[in-house]
Amino acid sequence: MKKKGAGIVVLAVAVLFAMSFTCAAEEKVFNLKYQQMRLASEPGMAYYTEMFEKTLPAMTNGRLKVKMFWAGDLVKSADSLDAVKSGVVDIIGMPSIYFKGVVPEASIEYGLPFGIRTPGEMYNFMYGKKLPNAFGGWRAIDLLRKIYAKQGVHYLTAGADCWPASLMFNSPINKLSDLKGKKVRASGLMITWVERMGGQGVYIPGEEAYSALQTKTINGVTWGSAMGMYSMKFHEVAKNFLYPPLMPVNHLTVLVNKKTWDSLPPDLQVALEQAMIKAGMDMTYHQNWTGEQWGLNKMAQKGVKMNVLKGAELAKAEEVAYAIWDEEAKKSPDAAELVKMTKSYMKEMGYMK
């Protein structure tokens, strides 16, 4: 009987010992570093701050904590892909245009001129299922994950944090020929389009753009769209806003170090993805989308005029853009597939013939 009692005690201790290890494993806390492309001063970043300082720790019972760093805090934006691959940073949120020298598909991913029109459509293009008797099923996120897996990183989210990109000028643009000879601060395929119109794409730091417009060193500028350009006070020195947006939707690419991603339990992987999507969509629909109309209204009150491309002028602008798409498609088989998917979506929505 004594032996039996001793055996029960030993078994109980062993069970408690095993349970303590299980609990310890279940309660492991993951502390991750996330570098954003933005600055803390942008109003919409309040949604990211709240998500990572309060909501995500509450969702995960304190097991997943993400400390956010701002543009340039840990690494230069241009070095961000290498940083997340090597583990210097666990997560980066950057426009994929920074990766175009390494990832052939990056310019397409970032957003095509006169491409997908709204954040809701971009989100559907990335994640939407094929619904019975309806549209959907492109799931571009799957192709992008395959593309970035070649770089040794996990592609977490896309199409949630979005913004339009427009152009402002210090002289009227009533027709496409008015772009000839204009020097325009832009990036990526926006530069390509401007140059096809006879303009000159130039890059200068954002902090120098106001004075460059004021002195007519440049004639046009992009800084996101209406709200962003209003915040930069470009309306004081550029009174012409070109519409519709040249890049209807650009979006943030969020990448995770592969080792970090694989170390997270499945429930924390889901929590991280959903947290990033929620913060991005809150940012989008407040600052970057309803904020678009707010910014246009504010600038109109300051004397900014809308220069609208329509009819034959708009058709020509789109024709030039679509030729750029076809050139980008030749960069790789995956680039060709991404452009093909985009065209399919645009045709389904009635934007292309």
MARSE-431236 format. One record per residue (C-alpha): residue in three letters; residue number from 1; x, y, z. Coordinates in Angstrom, 1 decimal, decimal comma. Layout:
% residues N
ALA:NUM:X:Y:Z
...
This chain:
% residues 353
MET:1:0,0:0,0:0,0
LYS:2:2,9:2,4:0,9
LYS:3:4,5:1,6:-2,5
LYS:4:1,2:2,3:-4,2
GLY:5:0,8:5,6:-2,3
ALA:6:4,3:6,6:-3,1
GLY:7:3,7:5,8:-6,8
ILE:8:0,6:8,1:-6,8
VAL:9:2,6:10,9:-5,2
VAL:10:5,4:10,5:-7,8
LEU:11:2,9:10,5:-10,6
ALA:12:1,1:13,6:-9,3
VAL:13:4,4:15,4:-9,0
ALA:14:5,4:14,4:-12,6
VAL:15:2,0:15,6:-13,9
LEU:16:2,4:18,9:-12,1
PHE:17:6,0:19,2:-13,4
ALA:18:4,9:18,5:-17,0
MET:19:2,0:21,0:-16,6
SER:20:4,3:23,7:-15,4
PHE:21:6,5:23,2:-18,5
THR:22:3,4:23,3:-20,8
CYS:23:2,1:26,5:-19,1
ALA:24:5,5:28,1:-19,4
ALA:25:5,6:27,2:-23,1
GLU:26:2,1:28,5:-23,6
GLU:27:2,9:31,7:-21,8
LYS:28:6,1:32,5:-23,7
VAL:29:6,1:36,2:-24,5
PHE:30:7,3:37,3:-28,0
ASN:31:8,7:40,8:-28,3
LEU:32:9,0:41,9:-31,9
LYS:33:10,4:45,1:-33,5
TYR:34:8,4:46,7:-36,3
GLN:35:9,7:49,5:-38,4
GLN:36:7,2:51,6:-40,3
MET:37:7,8:53,8:-43,3
ARG:38:6,0:56,7:-41,7
LEU:39:6,6:59,2:-39,0
ALA:40:4,7:59,3:-35,7
SER:41:3,4:62,8:-36,5
GLU:42:1,0:61,4:-39,2
PRO:43:-2,5:61,5:-37,5
GLY:44:-3,6:58,1:-38,7
MET:45:-0,7:56,4:-37,0
ALA:46:-2,7:56,6:-33,8
TYR:47:-4,5:53,5:-35,1
TYR:48:-1,2:51,5:-35,3
THR:49:0,0:52,8:-31,9
GLU:50:-3,3:51,8:-30,2
MET:51:-3,2:48,4:-31,9
PHE:52:0,3:47,5:-30,8
GLU:53:0,4:49,2:-27,4
LYS:54:-3,1:48,1:-26,2
THR:55:-5,2:45,9:-28,5
LEU:56:-2,8:43,2:-29,6
PRO:57:-1,4:42,5:-26,1
ALA:58:-5,0:42,3:-24,9
MET:59:-5,9:39,9:-27,7
THR:60:-3,0:37,6:-27,0
ASN:61:-3,1:37,8:-23,1
GLY:62:0,2:39,6:-23,3
ARG:63:2,0:36,9:-25,2
LEU:64:2,7:39,0:-28,3
LYS:65:4,1:42,5:-28,1
VAL:66:5,1:44,6:-31,0
LYS:67:7,2:47,7:-30,5
MET:68:6,9:50,2:-33,4
PHE:69:9,8:52,2:-34,8
TRP:70:9,5:55,0:-37,3
ALA:71:11,1:55,7:-40,6
GLY:72:14,9:55,5:-40,2
ASP:73:14,9:54,7:-36,5
LEU:74:16,6:51,3:-36,8
VAL:75:17,6:51,0:-40,5
LYS:76:17,3:53,2:-43,6
SER:77:14,2:52,5:-45,6
ALA:78:16,3:51,6:-48,6
ASP:79:18,0:48,8:-46,5
SER:80:14,7:47,5:-45,0
LEU:81:14,5:44,3:-47,1
ASP:82:18,0:43,2:-46,1
ALA:83:17,2:44,2:-42,5
VAL:84:14,1:42,0:-42,2
LYS:85:15,9:39,1:-44,0
SER:86:18,8:39,2:-41,6
GLY:87:16,6:39,6:-38,5
VAL:88:17,9:43,1:-37,6
VAL:89:14,2:44,0:-37,7
ASP:90:11,4:41,4:-37,1
ILE:91:8,8:43,2:-39,3
ILE:92:8,9:46,0:-41,8
GLY:93:6,1:48,0:-43,4
MET:94:7,3:49,6:-46,6
PRO:95:6,1:50,6:-50,0
SER:96:7,5:47,8:-52,2
ILE:97:9,0:50,4:-54,5
TYR:98:12,0:50,3:-52,2
PHE:99:12,6:46,7:-53,3
LYS:100:12,3:47,1:-57,1
GLY:101:16,1:46,6:-57,6
VAL:102:15,8:43,1:-56,1
VAL:103:12,2:42,1:-56,7
PRO:104:11,2:42,4:-60,4
GLU:105:7,5:42,4:-59,5
ALA:106:7,8:45,2:-56,9
SER:107:6,6:48,1:-59,1
ILE:108:3,5:46,2:-60,1
GLU:109:2,8:45,2:-56,6
TYR:110:3,1:48,8:-55,3
GLY:111:0,4:50,0:-57,7
LEU:112:-0,1:50,5:-61,4
PRO:113:-0,9:53,9:-63,0
PHE:114:-4,7:54,0:-63,6
GLY:115:-5,0:50,6:-62,0
ILE:116:-7,3:49,2:-59,3
ARG:117:-9,4:52,1:-58,1
THR:118:-10,3:51,8:-54,5
PRO:119:-8,9:50,3:-51,2
GLY:120:-11,9:48,0:-51,0
GLU:121:-11,2:46,7:-54,5
MET:122:-7,5:46,3:-53,7
TYR:123:-8,3:44,3:-50,6
ASN:124:-10,7:42,1:-52,5
PHE:125:-8,0:41,6:-55,2
MET:126:-5,6:40,5:-52,5
TYR:127:-7,8:38,3:-50,3
GLY:128:-11,3:37,8:-51,9
LYS:129:-12,7:34,3:-52,2
LYS:130:-14,5:33,1:-55,3
LEU:131:-18,2:33,4:-54,2
PRO:132:-20,9:31,4:-55,9
ASN:133:-22,6:33,3:-58,7
ALA:134:-20,4:36,3:-58,0
PHE:135:-16,9:37,6:-58,7
GLY:136:-13,7:37,1:-56,7
GLY:137:-11,0:34,5:-56,3
TRP:138:-7,9:36,4:-57,5
ARG:139:-6,1:36,0:-54,2
ALA:140:-3,0:38,0:-55,3
ILE:141:-1,7:37,6:-51,8
ASP:142:-0,9:33,9:-52,6
LEU:143:1,3:34,9:-55,6
LEU:144:3,0:37,6:-53,7
ARG:145:3,8:35,2:-50,9
LYS:146:5,4:32,9:-53,4
ILE:147:7,4:35,8:-54,9
TYR:148:8,8:37,0:-51,5
ALA:149:9,5:33,5:-50,2
LYS:150:12,3:33,6:-52,8
GLN:151:13,8:36,5:-50,7
GLY:152:13,6:34,4:-47,6
VAL:153:10,9:36,4:-45,9
HIS:154:7,2:35,9:-45,0
TYR:155:4,8:38,2:-46,8
LEU:156:2,3:39,1:-44,1
THR:157:-0,2:41,5:-45,5
ALA:158:-1,0:43,8:-48,4
GLY:159:-3,9:45,8:-49,7
ALA:160:-5,0:46,9:-46,2
ASP:161:-3,0:50,1:-45,7
CYS:162:-3,7:52,0:-48,9
TRP:163:-3,5:55,5:-50,3
PRO:164:-4,0:57,3:-53,6
ALA:165:-1,2:59,2:-55,3
SER:166:-2,0:62,3:-57,3
LEU:167:-0,1:65,3:-58,8
MET:168:-0,2:69,0:-58,0
PHE:169:1,3:71,7:-60,3
ASN:170:2,1:75,3:-60,0
SER:171:0,5:76,0:-63,4
PRO:172:-2,7:74,6:-65,0
ILE:173:-2,8:71,2:-66,6
ASN:174:-5,8:71,3:-68,9
LYS:175:-4,6:68,7:-71,4
LEU:176:-1,8:66,1:-71,5
SER:177:0,4:68,3:-73,7
ASP:178:0,6:70,8:-70,8
LEU:179:2,8:68,2:-69,1
LYS:180:5,6:68,6:-71,7
GLY:181:8,7:70,0:-70,2
LYS:182:7,4:70,0:-66,6
LYS:183:9,7:68,8:-63,9
VAL:184:7,8:66,6:-61,5
ARG:185:8,8:65,1:-58,1
ALA:186:7,5:61,6:-58,3
SER:187:8,5:58,0:-57,8
GLY:188:8,3:54,6:-59,4
LEU:189:6,0:54,2:-62,4
MET:190:4,6:57,7:-61,9
ILE:191:7,9:58,9:-63,2
THR:192:7,7:56,6:-66,2
TRP:193:4,2:57,9:-67,0
VAL:194:5,2:61,6:-66,6
GLU:195:8,2:61,1:-68,9
ARG:196:6,0:59,4:-71,6
MET:197:3,9:62,6:-71,5
GLY:198:7,0:64,7:-72,2
GLY:199:7,7:65,7:-68,7
GLN:200:10,8:65,0:-66,5
GLY:201:10,6:62,9:-63,4
VAL:202:12,9:64,0:-60,6
TYR:203:13,5:62,9:-57,1
ILE:204:14,1:65,3:-54,3
PRO:205:13,6:64,7:-50,5
GLY:206:10,1:65,6:-49,3
GLU:207:11,3:68,3:-47,0
GLU:208:12,8:70,2:-50,0
ALA:209:9,7:69,9:-52,2
TYR:210:7,9:73,0:-50,9
SER:211:10,8:75,4:-51,6
ALA:212:11,4:73,7:-55,0
LEU:213:7,8:74,4:-56,0
GLN:214:8,0:77,9:-54,7
THR:215:11,1:78,7:-56,7
LYS:216:9,9:76,7:-59,7
THR:217:12,9:74,4:-59,5
ILE:218:10,1:71,8:-60,0
ASN:219:6,7:72,3:-61,5
GLY:220:4,8:69,4:-60,0
VAL:221:4,8:67,1:-57,0
THR:222:3,3:64,1:-55,4
TRP:223:3,1:63,3:-51,7
GLY:224:0,4:60,7:-51,5
SER:225:-2,7:62,6:-52,3
ALA:226:-4,9:65,4:-51,1
MET:227:-4,6:65,0:-47,3
GLY:228:-0,9:64,3:-47,5
MET:229:-0,2:67,3:-49,8
TYR:230:-2,4:69,5:-47,7
SER:231:-0,4:68,6:-44,6
MET:232:2,8:69,5:-46,5
LYS:233:1,2:72,9:-47,4
PHE:234:1,8:72,4:-51,1
HIS:235:-1,5:74,3:-51,7
GLU:236:0,4:77,5:-50,8
VAL:237:2,7:77,2:-53,8
ALA:238:0,9:74,8:-56,2
LYS:239:-2,7:75,8:-57,1
ASN:240:-3,6:73,0:-59,5
PHE:241:-4,6:69,5:-58,5
LEU:242:-4,6:66,9:-61,3
TYR:243:-7,5:64,5:-61,2
PRO:244:-8,2:61,5:-61,3
PRO:245:-5,3:60,2:-59,2
LEU:246:-2,5:58,8:-61,4
MET:247:-2,0:55,9:-59,0
PRO:248:-5,5:55,2:-57,6
VAL:249:-4,3:52,8:-55,0
ASN:250:-0,8:52,4:-53,6
HIS:251:-0,4:50,1:-50,6
LEU:252:1,9:49,0:-47,9
THR:253:3,8:45,7:-48,0
VAL:254:4,4:44,1:-44,6
LEU:255:7,2:41,5:-44,4
VAL:256:8,2:39,3:-41,4
ASN:257:11,6:37,7:-40,8
LYS:258:11,1:34,0:-41,7
LYS:259:12,7:32,7:-38,5
THR:260:10,6:35,0:-36,4
TRP:261:7,4:34,0:-38,2
ASP:262:8,1:30,3:-37,9
SER:263:8,7:30,7:-34,2
LEU:264:5,3:32,1:-33,5
PRO:265:2,5:29,6:-32,5
PRO:266:-0,3:29,4:-35,1
ASP:267:-2,7:31,5:-32,9
LEU:268:-0,2:34,3:-32,6
GLN:269:0,5:34,2:-36,4
VAL:270:-3,3:34,8:-36,9
ALA:271:-3,4:37,5:-34,3
LEU:272:-0,4:39,4:-35,9
GLU:273:-1,9:39,2:-39,4
GLN:274:-5,3:40,4:-38,3
ALA:275:-3,9:43,1:-36,1
MET:276:-1,9:44,5:-39,0
ILE:277:-4,9:44,3:-41,3
LYS:278:-7,2:46,1:-38,8
ALA:279:-4,7:48,9:-38,1
GLY:280:-4,0:49,4:-41,8
MET:281:-7,7:49,6:-42,7
ASP:282:-8,4:52,0:-40,0
MET:283:-5,5:54,2:-41,2
THR:284:-6,8:53,9:-44,8
TYR:285:-10,4:54,7:-44,3
HIS:286:-9,8:57,6:-41,9
GLN:287:-6,6:59,4:-42,9
ASN:288:-6,1:58,2:-46,5
TRP:289:-9,6:57,9:-48,0
THR:290:-12,2:60,0:-46,2
GLY:291:-9,2:62,2:-45,6
GLU:292:-8,9:62,5:-49,3
GLN:293:-12,2:64,4:-49,7
TRP:294:-11,4:66,4:-46,6
GLY:295:-8,0:67,4:-48,0
LEU:296:-9,6:68,4:-51,4
ASN:297:-12,2:70,5:-49,6
LYS:298:-9,5:72,2:-47,5
MET:299:-7,4:73,0:-50,5
ALA:300:-10,3:74,3:-52,5
GLN:301:-10,9:76,8:-49,7
LYS:302:-7,3:77,9:-50,2
GLY:303:-7,8:78,5:-54,0
VAL:304:-6,7:75,2:-55,4
LYS:305:-8,4:74,3:-58,7
MET:306:-9,2:70,8:-59,9
ASN:307:-7,7:70,1:-63,3
VAL:308:-9,7:67,1:-64,6
LEU:309:-8,6:64,7:-67,3
LYS:310:-11,7:63,4:-69,2
GLY:311:-12,9:62,2:-72,5
ALA:312:-10,1:61,7:-75,1
GLU:313:-7,5:63,1:-72,8
LEU:314:-8,2:60,5:-70,1
ALA:315:-8,4:57,7:-72,6
LYS:316:-4,9:58,7:-73,9
ALA:317:-3,6:58,9:-70,3
GLU:318:-4,9:55,3:-69,6
GLU:319:-3,5:54,0:-73,0
VAL:320:0,0:55,2:-72,1
ALA:321:-0,4:53,7:-68,6
TYR:322:-1,5:50,3:-70,0
ALA:323:1,6:50,2:-72,3
ILE:324:3,7:50,6:-69,1
TRP:325:1,9:47,7:-67,5
ASP:326:2,8:45,5:-70,5
GLU:327:6,5:46,5:-70,2
GLU:328:6,5:45,6:-66,5
ALA:329:4,9:42,2:-67,3
LYS:330:8,0:41,3:-69,3
LYS:331:10,3:41,4:-66,3
SER:332:9,5:37,9:-65,0
PRO:333:6,9:35,1:-65,3
ASP:334:5,5:36,2:-62,0
ALA:335:5,3:39,8:-63,1
ALA:336:3,4:38,6:-66,2
GLU:337:1,0:36,7:-64,0
LEU:338:0,5:39,7:-61,7
VAL:339:-0,3:42,0:-64,6
LYS:340:-2,6:39,4:-66,1
MET:341:-4,5:39,1:-62,8
THR:342:-4,8:42,9:-62,6
LYS:343:-6,2:43,1:-66,1
SER:344:-8,7:40,4:-65,3
TYR:345:-9,8:42,3:-62,3
MET:346:-10,1:45,6:-64,1
LYS:347:-12,1:44,0:-66,9
GLU:348:-14,4:42,3:-64,4
MET:349:-15,1:45,7:-62,8
GLY:350:-15,7:47,4:-66,2
TYR:351:-12,6:49,7:-66,1
MET:352:-10,9:48,0:-69,1
LYS:353:-12,3:46,6:-72,3
